[in-house]
Amino acid sequence: MAFDPFSDERVRPAPKGHDLGEDLSSLSIEELDERISLLEREIGRLREARESKENTRAAASAFFRTEAARS
């Protein structure tokens, strides 16, 4: 996008992500929707990582219960 010295609007660089607690007043509705989508994808990624860790913990717990029962 070319710089227009006669334009009343300032050109803002696109944000790289979202910082928790940042001021949202300067964002457009479209930018807010993009942030919501970004955060929803990140929440999904966090939930998948948590589920994977829960599965690993359950498998380890089951393994050690089985080993203790054999002793």
N, C-alpha and C positions, 0 to 999 in steps of 0.2 A: 504494500500500500504506500503510495507516494505521500510525502508531507505536503499539506496545503496550508501555507501561511495565512490565508484568509478565512480558514475554517474556524468556527467558534468551538468546535469539539477538540479536546485533547486526545491524542492517540495514546492508548494505554496498552502496554505489553500484555499478552495473554498470560494468565497465571499458570504456574507449573503444577499446581495441585491445590490443596486446601489446607490452611493452617487453622487448627481449632481455636476458636475465640476471636478470629479476625473480624474486622469491621466489614459487614456485608452491604452497607448502605449504597455503595457505589456500583454494585453489580446489577446487571440487567436481569430480567426474568429468564432469558435464555441462558445467561451465565449461571444463574442459580439452579436452573434445571440441569445443566451440565455438572455442577458440583454435586447435586443430589444423586445423579446417575453414577458419578465417580465414587461417591461414598457408599452407595448401595453395592457396587461391585466389590469394593474393599471389604465391606461387612461380610459378603458372601465368601470371600477369600479367607477372612479370619475364621469364620465358622467352619470352613473345610479344614483348616489347619488344626483347629481345636478338636474337631471330630477325629482327625487322624491321630492326634496325641491321646485322646481318650481310648481309641481302639488299641493303640500300642500299650497303654497302661493296663487295660483289661487283659490283653494277651499275656503280658509279663506277670500279672497277678495270678492268672489261671495257671501259668507254667509253674510258678513257685508254689502254689497250693498243691499242685499235682506232685511235685518233687518232695514236698514235706510229707505228703500222705504215703509216699513209697518208703520213707525212712523208718 
